[in-house]
Amino acid sequence: RRTLPSIMSRTRILGRSKSLSLGPRAAAGASAKFVSPCNSFCLSMQAYTSPMSRTFIVIVLGLIPQGLLAQEPKQDSDDSSEAEVIVVEGQSGARALEDSATAVNVIRTARDKKKSADLGEVLARTQGISVRRSGGLGSPERISLNGLTDEQIRFFIDGVPLAFAGYPFGVANVPVNLIERVEDYRGVVPVAFGADALGGAINLVSNIAEGTRSNASYQIGSFGTHRVTADSQLYNDRTGLFARATAFYDRTDNDFEIDVEVPNARGQPVAAQVDRFHDGYNALGVNLEAGVLERDWADRVSLKAFYTDLDRDIQNNVVMTVPFGEPTFAQRSVGLNLQYQNRFDDRLEFDAVLGYSRERREFLDVGECVYTWFGACGQARPQ
């Protein structure tokens, strides 16, 4: 057993340009959006219901303007008036980032939320990113960014390292439904992240926006796979206070077929297809956050607490020649982080993060049997 406490702090001061423009000079492709109090609700069991917010926008834009246009303004016999059309356009955060000089690739997850896919699959479909896994959901992964791997790449969520944000067991296992977009920085990492990664950085941007909303999703897949996510936020426009809670639960058996070699009656190895019998995975996590948005003295002040719990069975050795039937790996993580952001003017911004996390890992192997690839106890293990 091993306990790993750690403390993290980061401060940056840098310039920042505006990303919102008004009037006819706004950037091409930008558009105004209406957001309903309930942003979206989805229920997915190999199917997905369209977000209610989009339906709401269609109804509003389809009915209200027609009603307004149908009512002609009252005019005096001697006067005439014309309706004045005001168009407000602005760039989204993702579009503004793409149009900036930063070397970044923005990956939107709107379509992937409608599929039974995890973040590892989303990253693997991106040019220049390679994701290698040793198994199914929950298995260890190795991500390559332009050929560079491991410690040469840093991973963040909302600018905070994953270990201090409640996701210590890998970026590929983060639920897609809790992520709005992925920012892929290659080569040069912005000073905002305070990291010295040689190969680049991957920043996950969560669904953070003003307004009160709730989201939930449930996915079911092959090999006993179940994934549940929930996200709820309360926001008071007058005071700027907000409270947010997110949670996820993943479970899978990973009992798919594999090709191995097993001894025959003479003890000679022969090829065979067997089902994995000890490769289950369970993970859950809860994040609670509260703070203030868009005040004169701060753009954002938030305090976040998180707890994650992971349990994974170990099926075989690294080269997949020896089957196991009882070893398990567990990981618990709990922590807090405090974040303060404020833009003093168009060229000066202050961003500070202070975090603490405590991680506990357990590896247990006290089995009394030597197992075969068929899940049977071949012989007793000497004690």
Buried (B, 14 or more C-beta within 10 A) or exposed (E): EEEEEEEBEBEBEEEEEEBEBEEEEBEEEBEEEEEBEBBBBBEBEEEBEEBBBEEBBEEEEEEEEEEEEEEEEEEEEEEEEEEEEEEEBBBBBBBBBBBEEEEBBBBBBEEBBBBBBBBBBBBBEBEEBBBEBEBBBBBBBEBBBBEBBEEBBBBBBBBBBBBBBBBBBBBBBBBBBBBBBBBBBBEEBBEBBBBEBEBBBBBBBBBBBBBBBBBBBBBEBEBBBBBBBBBBBBBEEEEBBBBBBBBBBBBBBBBEEBEBEBEEEEEEEEEBEBBBBBBBBBBBBBBBBBBBBEEEEBBBBBEBBBBBBBBBBBBBEEEBEEBBBBBBBBBBBBBBBBBBBBBEEEEEBBBBBBBBBEBBBEEEEEBEBBBBBEBEBBEEEEE
